[in-house]
Amino acid sequence: MNMINQFKNEDKLLEFIYNDRVEEFQKYVDDIIISNKLYDYTKEDLLNLIQYLDLTSLKSTDNAQSIKQFVEKSVFSCKSENYYVGGICCFSPFLTQINDYKPESKIKSVVVAGGFPHSLVPLSVKKEEVKYAIENNADEIDICINRGLFLQGNKDAVAQEVREIKDLIESSNKNIRLKVILEVGELVSFKNIFQASVLCLENGADFIKTSTGKIEKGADIYSTIVMLLAIREYYHKIGVLKGVKVAGGIKTAEEAILYNNLYKYFITSNFDNTHFRIGCSQLFEKIKEKLS
């Protein structure tokens, strides 16, 4: 995969972001969605979507038995064919249950770590939690940026945290992807979301992720497109394509299809689940209902 799509007026969208021209940005995005019919989908599109889902349980009542049962629901059978989610995401103590009971080895074992969801613990503590995930065979680790540090202007400290955690993962010599959560609902502006995205990409994030799902405002199409534009910017500079994970409050198949189609429009239609994911809890069951 060495090419991303071209589309008109990329510079105009970036100008809207940097100058906080919110209404113009949103109107331009709305026009793109409508004119390109990005809400449209077929049954085959729904089946194809399953591979991009990170089936997620991050409840305070999670336990070994509930996670075992949760993991066993990560497959959908249709016309004698099994469709598996891309990953199963839980708290790190449940890696044993994910790894022991996932029905297909290609499903990624995903954990949140590093002081999730607030990121308000010392870096040394974050690294210990990440180290635990590495040692217990996580395939992917989702961490959060410290939004307080970022918003007070201490972006170097935010960058250092991401970089040190990435270095820790790389020193393990294991093929573990790092997803970095921005929590777009707390970053105030599209400009902040863009700058936080670039910061994370430049300091080792393999994916940037919208939200934790732990605050009222989760993913939205405009913030996601800002992040996709940051991925484009990074690709233009470095020539490496990074991924995006959309999470937080995505409850309908129609929403999920739209995010999938936005990735196809703004990045490429030639991709797999190493570059695009959707975090979900209830969504998978609703997709199953539609398909059934």
Order of alpha helices (4+ residues) and beta strands (2+ residues): alpha-alpha-alpha-beta-alpha-beta-beta-beta-alpha-beta-alpha-beta-alpha-alpha-beta-alpha-beta-alpha-beta-alpha-beta-alpha
